[in-house]
Amino acid sequence: PGSQHHDTLESFLTHASQTNLSQTSSTFVGTRYEYICSEALNRLGFHLTRTGRSNDAGIDLVGDWRVPTLPPEIPLKILVQCKPIGRARWVSPEHIREIEGAFAGAPAGWRGDNTIAILATTSPTTKGVREALQRSSRPLAFAMITEDGSIQQLVWNARASTAGLEGLDVGMRY
């Protein structure tokens, strides 16, 4: 898991500065966004670790979520794929197919019925993505997390409801 040089957004930014990592490089942009997503989801009770590897089978964060509607001893296993989509692009149903494929490369403990995969992006969901999410036989969720760590959307499919999110609702907070 992670890097030997950093394990938080703050320590990554320090490491990037010390090694003169370009802030426009895909490594910087992707790693920074992975830490932003981790910190944002951790505020909701997730406990996530950045995998920090190339060839990670599309899994950037792994961990668990102690959902209030489940007994504390039965956390949901969580896989997260982070996609900082640029302003000119939108997330597409293709991204849902990618996150479905992440189950195949998941660590052994994250392949059971109580595992939910989340696609986290900087772009809002589209009708096509919501439809692809609902058609999936895998327990999936979509999270729009901005560059400043604000969670703007969090939606999941029916299969995720039966995996442990039944009875849990997301509301708007101003």
C-alpha positions, -999 to +999 in steps of 0.1 A: +000+000+000+010+036-007+044+051-011+074+050+012+077+088+008+041+100+016+008+088+031-013+120+032-020+149+009+002+171+030+032+147+030+027+141-008+028+179-015+060+182+006+076+153-013+065+167-046+081+200-037+113+184-025+117+163-057+106+191-080+077+170-094+059+191-120+024+201-108+011+195-143+024+159-146-001+131-146+016+116-115+012+148-096-024+154-107-035+118-102-018+112-068-030+146-055-066+137-065-063+103-049-054+119-015-082+145-019-107+117-025-094+097+005-096+126+028-131+136+016-145+100+020-128+096+053-149+125+066-180+102+060-165+073+080-145+055+053-110+042+063-090+042+030-055+035+020-039+047-012-025+017-032+000+039-050+011+015-077+011+015-115-008-015-129-032-014-099-061-029-119-079+005-116-079+005-079-065+036-063-079+033-028-089+003-007-104+001+027-137-002+046-168+018+055-186+013+088-221+021+076-244+033+104-272+009+092-249-022+097-235-037+128-201-022+136-184-056+132-195-059+096-179-031+076-183-028+039-152-034+019-145-005-005-126-001-037-122+034-052-111+044-087-102+081-088-105+099-122-098+136-121-117+144-153-107+177-170-132+205-175-136+197-212-145+161-206-174+143-189-175+109-172-190+083-195-206+048-192-172+035-203-159+046-169-185+025-152-173-005-172-138+002-160-148+002-124-167-030-129-134-045-142-117-034-110-134-063-091-113-088-111-081-072-099-092-066-063-072-079-034-085-113-021-104-097+009-122-073-014-140-097-037-170-108-016-206-098-015-200-069+010-176-050-014-186-018-032-166-001-059-168+036-062-159+057-092-148+092-079-145+120-104-144+158-106-173+158-131-210+154-124-227+122-133-246+121-166-278+103-175-258+077-194-236+070-164-266+067-140-282+043-164-250+022-167-246+023-129-282+009-125-277-018-151-246-032-135-248-065-116-219-053-094-224-031-063-212+003-075-213+039-065-204+072-081-190+102-062-183+136-076-155+150-055-142+185-064-105+195-064-111+211-030-124+179-015-161+188-015-184+158-022-210+171-046-227+139-055-229+104-041-252+079-058-252+041-058-270+013-077-296-012-064-270-039-061-250-016-037-282-012-016-285-049-012-248-051-003-254-030+028-266+005+018-303-003+021-320+023+043-291+048+040-299+081+023-278+110+012-291+145+018-282+180+009-264+201+035-259+238+030 
